[in-house]
Amino acid sequence: RAWVASGIDAAKNKEHRELAGMMSPSYADARGFDRNDIHSLLRAYFIRANKIALLPKIEEITVYDDTAAKIVMTVGMAGTNIGALGFSADAYRFALELEKKADDWQLISARWGELGNELR
């Protein structure tokens, strides 16, 4: 829960480097993204967004032998942006896989999709 809270705070404050630091250098997902790809997506999103509001709801946390974990959560996202309407809102569901290196949890893979759609 502390790892999720840190990520939410970093996202609200548009701290893309902090979020990238929460990811394993070996991050890979089913979409074919690596850590650099996700970092680039975050930077682009934060450039377009003026203000970000996030409403997280953790559905499940499973910890395996204190060295690996899975988090399933839904996040409502809203913000003001430079788009035509100046406002956007979405809700996504995430399945996150983490591993613990030393005393730090790091994201090693993720699947996500708009609420109601399949996670990819």
N, C-alpha and C positions, 0 to 999 in steps of 0.2 A: 504494500500500500504506500509506503514511503517513496518507493521508486516511481510509482504512478504519479503521486503528488508532485514530486520534483519535475517530472516531465510536463505535467499540466502547467505548473508555474513557469517553466521555461518557454512553453508555447505561448502562453498569455503575454509574456514579455518579449516575444519574438526573438528568443535567444537560440538561433539555429546551431551555433557552435556547441552550446550546452547539450542540446538534444543529440547532436552527432556524437558527442562524448559519451552518451548513454548507450551507444550502439557498439557492438563488437566490430573490430576491424574486419572480421571474416563474415559479417552479416550477408545473408543471401535469402531471397524469397522466391516464391513460385512465379512471380511476375518477371523474374530475371533481374531484379534490381539488386544492386550492392549498396554498401554504405554511402559511397559518393553519390550515387543516383538519388537516394533518399535525401541526403543533405541538400542536393541541388533543388529537389522538389520543395523542400521546406523553405529554402532561401527565396525561391520564386513566389511561393504563397505569401510569405511575410512581406515581400516588397509590395505586392498588390494590396495587402490588408493594412488598413489604417489602425483598426482596433479589433481585437479578437476576444470573444467570450466562449468559454468551453464549459459544458455541463457533463462531467463524467459519471458513469454508473458502472461500478465493477460488478459483474455478474458471477464471476468465479475466479478463484486463485487456487492453483494446485502446485504444491512444492514437492519436488522429488529429491529425497536424500540431501536436502539443504544445498544442492549444487545446481539444480535446474528448476525451472518453474514455467507454468503456463498461466496466462491471464486472459480472460475473456471479458470484454467490456464494450459498452456503448458510449459514444460521445456525441452530444449535441454541440454543434458549432455554429456560431453566428458572428458576424462582424461587419464593420463598415469597410468599404474598399473603393478602388478607383474605377469600378465598373459603371455601366450605364445607370443602373438603379442606385448604386452607392451602398447597397446592403445585400448580404447573402446569408442563407441559413441552410444547414444540412445536418443529417445525423448519420453516423457511421458505426458499424460494429467491427471490432478488432479482436483477433486472436493472436496474442503475442507469446513468443517463446524466448525465455531468458536463461542465461547460465551465470553462475557465480564464479568470478575470478578473484582470488584473494578475498577481499571484503566487499567487492563491488558487483552488483548485478548489471549485466549487459544484455541488450537485445540482440538475439542471434538470427531471428526470423519473424516475419509477421504476415498475416493475411488480413484483408479488410475488404469491406464493401459497403455501399449505401444501405441503410437500414431496410430490411426486407429483401435484399438481394443476396446472392451467394457470396461467400467470402472467397477471395482469390489472392 
